[in-house]
């Protein structure tokens, strides 16, 4: 198996689901015909039994062969929104680290959609596909504050020993920019990607 094939399969393990366009942009954007190369590779990996494909949507959705998937699963749209976000930041600068739904602790701890280190800054990312009520968002931020107060974040492998920081929480998508959020001991952003670039352009 080629190195790029292994990388694509690893991405499918991380993101759970990817479209052909995702794979084209993530792995073949340097070529003259990214979509053709991506489709050819995905067709071969599918033929050889490494991946499967759901054709229930307008765009074909690919996933690892061992994953059991219901064609109407709501989780597919959720994970595709994460891969779309990744593509958006990837176009500007490839994240040094990108983890989908990282485990930050046990019961009562936050469950971000993604953790990334992008433009030399770590982020917990909340990608909103629907508008949250104030109590729902309050509960989400309470979980982050609980994790902050626990101090467990200081033991994360990506931390720089000399400068340990709690990643800001980045809320993006439906409703972002309009949530009323109480003051917290960590930073919270409700910016779109262009606004966020403006914050970190000097970094």
Secondary structure as GFF3:
##gff-version 3
##sequence-region A 1 203
A	DSSP	alpha_helix	3	15	.	.	.	ID=ss1
A	DSSP	beta_strand	18	19	.	.	.	ID=ss2
A	DSSP	alpha_helix	20	27	.	.	.	ID=ss3
A	DSSP	alpha_helix	34	47	.	.	.	ID=ss4
A	DSSP	beta_strand	51	54	.	.	.	ID=ss5
A	DSSP	beta_strand	61	64	.	.	.	ID=ss6
A	DSSP	alpha_helix	74	90	.	.	.	ID=ss7
A	DSSP	beta_strand	97	100	.	.	.	ID=ss8
A	DSSP	beta_strand	114	118	.	.	.	ID=ss9
A	DSSP	beta_strand	121	128	.	.	.	ID=ss10
A	DSSP	alpha_helix	134	150	.	.	.	ID=ss11
A	DSSP	three_ten_helix	152	155	.	.	.	ID=ss12
A	DSSP	beta_strand	168	173	.	.	.	ID=ss13
A	DSSP	beta_strand	188	189	.	.	.	ID=ss14
A	DSSP	alpha_helix	193	200	.	.	.	ID=ss15
###
